[in-house]
Amino acid sequence: MSEKTSFHFTGICGTAMGAVAAAMKQRGFTVTGSDANVYPPMSDFLRNQGITIAEGYREENIPADTDVVIIGNAISRGNPEAEAALDRKLLYHSLPEVMKEFFLRGKRNFVVSGTHGKTTTSSMLAWLLRHAGRDPGFMIGGLPKNLGCGAIFTESEFNVLEGDEYDTAFFDKRSKFLHYLPECVVVNNIEFDHADIYNSIDEIKLTFRRLLNIVPRCGMAFINGDDANCLDVATAAPCPVTTVGLGENCSLRITDIHYDTDRSTFSLGGVSYSVRMTGDFNIRNAAMAAAAASFAGLSAEEIREGLENFDGVARRQELRGEVNGIKVIDDFAHHPTAIRLAVQSLRQRHPDSRLWILFEPRSNTTRRAVFQTELAEALALADFAVVAAMVDLHKIPENDRLDPARLSADIARLGGKGFYLPDVETIVAQVKSEAKPGDVIAVLSNGGFGGIHTKLLQALAG
């Protein structure tokens, strides 16, 4: 691939796709691209790099002299450019393949994986390395507030990569993280997720075993020692393994945990750290980041200073506004475990408040019946739980769909107060009629949820 000079990105406006396209352009390659959704800030960023972007997918978007077509993960058969690449017998690759060849080979790649906490942990680790002057490259599926963007590639020896077990492309069903040439792997936890591509927890555990199988003997895997699935996956791993956790059997133990309303302190391996976040899961995230940073060569003092100055990640319990004593918080949680942990953290931070959870079932898994019971149990932990209507229902087989009306009834049966409301306007009206000063309203979605945050703040101010 190295002798190729002209690259076309189909689906260029994704965070990772855009970052790689810009990095390729900076290295002197000819880069073009297209996307169905061309809008700021990514569109402005790419055009400022001198990259031509076509809006919409058409065969003629691929220049005649293109050497390689990079086909994004969201592109499927039937896409005009994917079909053109096949018809014209062009060389085509997935994004992870291009990253591997141009940005990862020969580097010290730190891959953060697991069902939950990948974005926060990888953001912390990338920030620790940057704060300590190591100038890492990184690719993170969120917006770390300290870093200013989700992905960039540098000349540093270090790369930090959020390692997703989701598949790579329509023509490559291996997990993305299997392309990342890891020297160090973090496995935060392993649960069932991605019901659109995995049939069982055993299939998910198999792909994590494959990840550990490519960590070199000089590398390291940091494993959640309190998670039975992680321990199972690490059994007989050919690489060095360090278990991290609260349990006595963990080789690197988290101890001396203390929570305040806006920060947490803990010790790891006898060294004390503090982070301006709450919740057991954020202590685990910070411990994993600290362990990996130590493996990268950072001193305890460098790690301590970096964690103290970590500002968090956009859409991870981010306060969007406060009106008449009512706080509106944005959070990305969309798996039952993540929802439960979010509620726990919000209770710690706002112990005297009534807690509202507004949940949009939007992921390929939460729109399915597989988590019908677990979602009810998690949402019932709030004082009020509102379940929104599901998007793109036609993509889920009818007999496999989550039943939101039953979900709200189950929340009530479990002692919560549940509502199933059909649209954003109805939800806003319901909240406005019942919310009181001191309440905390957390909006949980992995999408935009129809701009509900702004609409809530406007309604509550009226």
C-alpha positions in Angstrom: 0.0 0.0 0.0 3.0 2.3 0.6 3.6 3.1 -3.1 0.0 4.3 -3.5 -0.5 8.1 -3.6 -4.2 8.8 -4.1 -6.9 7.8 -1.6 -10.7 8.3 -1.6 -12.6 8.0 1.7 -16.2 6.8 1.5 -17.7 8.0 4.8 -15.0 10.6 5.4 -16.9 12.7 8.1 -16.7 10.1 10.8 -14.3 11.1 13.6 -11.7 8.5 12.9 -12.1 8.6 9.1 -11.7 12.4 9.1 -8.6 12.3 11.3 -6.9 9.7 9.2 -7.8 11.5 6.0 -6.3 14.7 7.3 -3.2 12.9 8.5 -2.8 11.3 5.1 -3.1 14.7 3.4 -0.5 16.2 5.7 1.9 13.4 4.6 1.6 14.5 1.0 -1.0 12.1 -0.3 -3.9 13.1 -2.6 -7.1 12.7 -0.6 -10.7 13.0 -1.6 -13.9 11.9 0.2 -17.6 11.8 0.4 -20.3 11.4 3.1 -24.1 11.5 3.3 -23.9 14.0 6.2 -21.4 16.8 5.5 -21.6 19.3 8.3 -19.4 21.2 10.8 -17.1 20.8 12.6 -15.7 17.9 10.6 -16.6 19.4 7.2 -14.8 22.7 8.1 -11.8 20.8 9.5 -11.4 18.7 6.3 -11.8 21.6 3.9 -9.3 23.6 5.9 -6.9 20.7 5.2 -7.5 21.2 1.5 -9.6 18.0 1.1 -12.5 18.0 -1.4 -15.7 16.5 0.0 -18.7 15.4 -2.0 -22.0 15.4 -0.3 -23.9 12.2 -0.9 -22.6 8.9 -2.4 -22.2 8.6 -6.1 -20.0 6.4 -8.3 -18.4 9.5 -10.0 -17.2 10.8 -6.6 -14.3 8.3 -6.9 -11.7 10.0 -9.1 -10.5 7.9 -12.1 -6.9 7.9 -10.8 -7.7 6.8 -7.3 -5.3 4.1 -6.0 -7.2 3.1 -2.9 -10.8 3.4 -1.7 -11.1 3.5 2.1 -14.6 2.2 3.0 -16.0 3.2 6.3 -17.6 0.9 8.9 -21.0 2.4 8.3 -21.0 1.7 4.6 -22.8 -1.5 3.4 -23.4 -3.2 0.1 -25.7 -1.2 -2.1 -23.8 2.0 -1.4 -23.0 3.4 -4.9 -19.3 4.0 -4.1 -18.9 0.5 -2.5 -20.5 -1.0 -5.6 -18.2 1.1 -7.9 -15.1 0.0 -6.0 -16.2 -3.6 -6.6 -17.3 -3.1 -10.2 -14.1 -1.3 -11.2 -11.9 -3.8 -9.3 -10.3 -1.0 -7.3 -8.1 -1.7 -4.3 -10.2 -1.1 -1.3 -9.4 -1.2 2.4 -11.0 -0.7 5.8 -10.0 2.2 7.9 -8.2 0.0 10.5 -6.1 -1.5 7.8 -4.9 1.9 6.6 -4.2 3.0 10.2 -2.2 -0.1 10.7 0.0 0.4 7.7 0.5 4.1 7.8 0.3 5.1 11.5 0.6 2.1 13.8 3.3 -0.2 12.5 6.5 0.2 14.6 4.9 2.3 17.2 4.0 1.7 20.9 0.2 1.2 20.6 -1.9 1.2 23.7 -5.4 -0.3 23.0 -8.2 0.3 25.6 -11.0 -2.2 25.2 -14.1 -3.5 27.1 -17.8 -3.1 27.1 -17.8 0.0 29.2 -15.4 2.8 30.0 -13.3 2.7 26.8 -13.7 6.3 25.9 -13.0 7.7 29.4 -10.1 5.4 30.0 -8.4 6.0 26.6 -9.0 9.8 27.1 -7.3 9.7 30.5 -4.4 7.7 29.1 -3.9 9.9 26.1 -4.0 13.0 28.4 -1.5 11.5 30.9 0.9 10.9 28.0 0.4 14.4 26.6 0.5 16.1 30.0 3.9 14.4 30.6 5.2 15.7 27.3 5.0 12.5 25.2 2.8 14.0 22.5 0.9 10.7 21.7 -1.3 10.1 18.7 -4.8 8.9 19.6 -8.1 7.8 18.2 -11.0 8.0 20.7 -14.7 7.6 20.0 -15.6 10.8 21.9 -14.4 14.3 22.6 -11.9 14.5 25.5 -12.1 18.0 26.9 -8.3 18.2 27.5 -7.3 17.1 24.0 -9.6 19.2 21.9 -10.4 16.5 19.3 -11.1 12.8 19.2 -8.3 11.7 16.9 -4.9 12.9 15.7 -1.7 11.2 14.6 1.7 12.5 15.6 5.4 11.6 15.2 5.5 10.3 18.8 6.3 6.7 19.5 3.0 6.4 21.3 -0.6 5.8 20.1 -3.6 5.5 22.3 -6.5 3.7 20.6 -10.1 3.1 21.8 -10.4 -0.5 20.9 -13.8 -1.5 19.7 -14.9 -5.1 19.4 -17.4 -4.1 16.7 -16.7 -5.4 13.2 -14.3 -3.7 10.8 -16.3 -3.3 7.5 -18.9 -5.1 5.4 -16.0 -7.1 3.9 -14.1 -7.8 7.1 -16.1 -9.1 10.1 -13.1 -9.2 12.5 -13.2 -6.8 15.4 -11.6 -3.4 14.7 -9.1 -3.8 17.6 -7.5 -6.8 15.9 -5.8 -4.5 13.4 -4.2 -2.2 16.0 -0.9 -3.9 16.6 -1.1 -3.6 20.4 1.9 -3.5 22.7 -0.4 -2.9 25.7 -4.0 -3.8 26.1 -6.5 -2.7 28.7 -9.6 -4.8 29.2 -12.0 -2.9 31.4 -14.8 -5.4 31.5 -16.6 -7.9 29.2 -20.4 -8.1 28.9 -22.9 -9.0 26.2 -23.4 -6.2 23.7 -23.7 -5.6 19.9 -26.6 -8.0 19.5 -26.6 -7.2 15.8 -23.3 -9.0 15.2 -22.8 -11.3 18.3 -25.1 -14.1 19.2 -23.6 -14.8 22.7 -21.2 -13.8 25.3 -19.0 -16.7 24.2 -18.5 -15.1 20.8 -17.5 -11.8 22.4 -15.0 -13.5 24.7 -13.5 -15.3 21.7 -12.7 -12.0 20.0 -11.1 -10.7 23.2 -9.0 -13.8 23.4 -7.8 -13.1 19.8 -6.9 -9.6 20.9 -4.7 -10.9 23.8 -3.2 -13.4 21.4 -1.5 -10.6 19.4 0.1 -8.8 22.4 3.9 -9.4 22.2 5.9 -11.1 25.0 7.4 -7.6 25.8 3.9 -6.1 26.1 1.3 -6.2 28.8 -2.4 -6.8 29.2 -4.1 -5.0 32.1 -7.2 -7.0 33.0 -10.1 -6.3 35.3 -9.4 -8.8 38.0 -12.9 -8.5 39.5 -14.6 -9.5 36.3 -15.1 -13.2 35.7 -15.4 -12.9 31.9 -12.1 -10.9 31.8 -10.3 -13.5 33.9 -11.7 -16.3 31.7 -10.5 -14.5 28.6 -7.0 -14.0 30.1 -6.6 -17.7 31.0 -3.6 -19.1 29.0 -3.0 -15.7 27.3 0.5 -15.8 25.7 1.4 -12.3 26.8 2.1 -11.0 30.3 -1.1 -10.2 32.3 -1.6 -7.9 35.2 -5.0 -8.1 37.0 -6.2 -4.7 38.3 -9.1 -4.4 40.8 -10.5 -4.3 44.3 -10.2 -8.0 45.1 -7.5 -9.7 47.1 -6.4 -11.8 44.2 -5.7 -8.8 42.0 -1.9 -8.3 41.4 -2.4 -4.5 41.3 -5.0 -3.5 43.9 -7.2 -0.5 44.2 -7.5 0.5 47.8 -8.3 3.5 50.1 -11.3 4.7 48.0 -12.9 7.9 49.1 -15.7 9.8 47.4 -16.6 13.5 47.7 -19.4 15.1 45.7 -17.1 16.2 42.9 -14.0 14.0 43.2 -12.7 10.6 44.1 -9.4 9.5 45.7 -7.8 6.0 45.7 -4.6 4.2 46.0 -3.1 1.9 43.3 -0.2 -0.3 44.2 0.3 1.9 47.3 0.4 5.2 45.4 -2.4 7.7 46.1 -4.3 9.4 43.2 -7.2 11.8 42.9 -9.5 12.4 40.0 -12.3 15.0 39.6 -15.0 12.4 38.8 -17.3 10.3 40.9 -18.5 6.7 40.8 -16.8 3.4 41.3 -16.5 2.9 37.5 -14.5 6.1 37.1 -12.0 5.0 39.8 -11.6 1.8 37.8 -11.1 3.7 34.6 -8.5 6.0 36.3 -6.7 3.0 37.8 -6.4 1.3 34.4 -5.2 4.5 32.8 -2.6 4.9 35.6 -1.4 1.3 35.2 -1.0 1.6 31.5 0.7 5.0 31.8 3.2 3.5 34.3 3.9 0.7 31.8 4.6 3.5 29.2 7.3 4.8 31.5 5.5 7.7 33.3 6.4 8.4 36.9 3.9 8.3 39.7 4.1 12.0 40.0 3.5 12.5 36.3 0.4 10.3 36.5 -0.8 12.0 39.7 -0.6 15.5 38.1 -2.2 14.3 34.9 -5.2 12.7 36.6 -5.7 15.8 38.8 -5.9 17.9 35.7 -8.2 15.6 33.7 -11.4 17.5 32.7 -13.5 14.5 31.5 -15.1 13.7 28.2 -18.0 15.5 26.4 -21.3 13.7 26.9 -20.1 11.9 30.0 -22.2 13.4 32.8 -21.8 16.8 31.2 -23.9 19.6 32.8 -25.7 21.2 29.9 -27.4 23.9 32.0 -29.3 24.8 35.1 -32.6 26.6 35.2 -34.7 27.5 38.3 -32.6 25.1 40.3 -33.1 22.2 37.9 -29.9 20.7 36.3 -29.9 19.1 32.9 -27.1 16.6 32.4 -26.0 14.8 29.2 -24.7 11.2 29.3 -23.9 8.6 26.7 -24.9 5.6 28.8 -27.0 3.1 26.7 -26.3 -0.3 28.1 -28.1 -1.5 31.3 -24.8 -1.7 33.2 -23.7 1.8 32.1 -27.2 3.1 33.1 -26.9 1.6 36.5 -23.4 3.0 37.0 -24.5 6.4 35.8 -27.4 6.4 38.3 -24.9 5.4 41.1 -22.5 8.2 40.2 -25.3 10.8 39.9 -26.6 9.8 43.4 -23.1 10.3 44.8 -22.8 13.7 43.2 -26.3 14.9 44.0 -27.3 13.0 47.1 -30.3 15.2 48.0 -31.8 15.5 44.6 -34.7 13.7 42.8 -33.2 12.0 39.8 -34.8 11.8 36.4 -33.5 9.5 33.7 -34.7 10.2 30.1 -33.6 7.2 28.1 -33.6 6.8 24.3 -33.3 3.2 23.2 -31.2 3.8 20.1 -28.3 1.3 19.9 -28.6 -2.0 18.0 -28.7 -3.9 21.3 -31.0 -1.7 23.4 -33.7 -1.7 20.7 -33.8 -5.5 21.0 -35.6 -7.6 23.6 -32.4 -9.1 24.9 -32.1 -6.4 27.7 -35.9 -6.1 28.4 -35.5 -7.1 32.1 -32.0 -5.6 32.7 -33.1 -2.1 31.4 -36.1 -2.1 33.7 -33.9 -3.0 36.7 -31.4 -0.2 35.9 -34.0 2.5 35.1 -36.0 1.7 38.3 -33.1 3.0 40.4 -34.0 6.6 39.4 -36.9 8.5 40.9 -38.4 9.0 37.5 -37.6 7.1 34.3 -38.8 8.2 30.9 -38.5 5.8 27.9 -38.6 7.4 24.5 -39.9 5.9 21.3 -37.4 3.8 19.3 -35.9 5.0 16.1 -35.6 3.0 12.8 -37.8 0.2 14.1 -38.0 -1.3 10.7 -34.3 -2.4 11.1 -35.2 -4.7 14.0 -37.3 -7.9 13.4 -40.7 -7.5 15.1 -40.3 -10.5 17.3 -36.9 -9.3 18.5 -37.9 -5.7 19.5 -37.7 -4.1 22.9 -41.2 -3.5 24.3 -41.0 0.1 25.7 -44.6 0.1 27.1 -43.8 -3.1 29.0 -40.5 -1.5 30.1 -42.2 1.4 31.7 -44.7 -0.9 33.4 -41.8 -3.1 34.7 -40.1 0.0 36.1 -43.2 0.8 38.1 -43.5 -2.8 39.3 -39.9 -2.6 40.6 -40.7 0.6 42.6 -39.8 3.3 40.2 -42.0 5.7 38.3 -41.9 4.9 34.6 -43.3 6.7 31.6 -43.3 5.6 27.9 -43.7 8.8 25.9 -43.8 8.9 22.1 -41.8 12.0 21.2 -39.5 14.8 22.5 -42.2 17.4 22.8 -44.4 15.1 25.0 -41.3 14.2 27.2 -40.5 17.9 27.7 -44.1 18.7 28.6 -44.1 15.8 31.2 -40.9 16.9 32.8 -41.9 20.5 32.9 -45.2 19.6 34.7 -43.5 17.5 37.4 -39.9 18.7 37.9 -39.1 20.8 41.0 -36.1 22.9 42.0 -33.3 20.7 43.1 -34.1 17.9 40.6 -31.4 16.5 38.3 -32.5 15.4 34.8 -30.0 13.1 33.1 -30.5 12.5 29.3 -29.1 9.1 28.3 -28.6 8.5 24.6 -25.9 7.5 22.2 -27.4 10.0 19.7 -28.8 13.5 19.6 -32.2 12.6 21.1 -33.9 15.3 19.0 -32.1 18.2 20.7 -34.0 17.5 23.9 -31.4 19.1 26.1 -31.9 22.6 24.7 -35.7 22.1 24.5 -35.8 21.1 28.2 -33.8 24.1 29.3 -36.0 26.4 27.3 -39.2 24.9 28.6 -38.0 24.9 32.3 -37.1 28.6 31.9 -40.6 29.5 30.7 
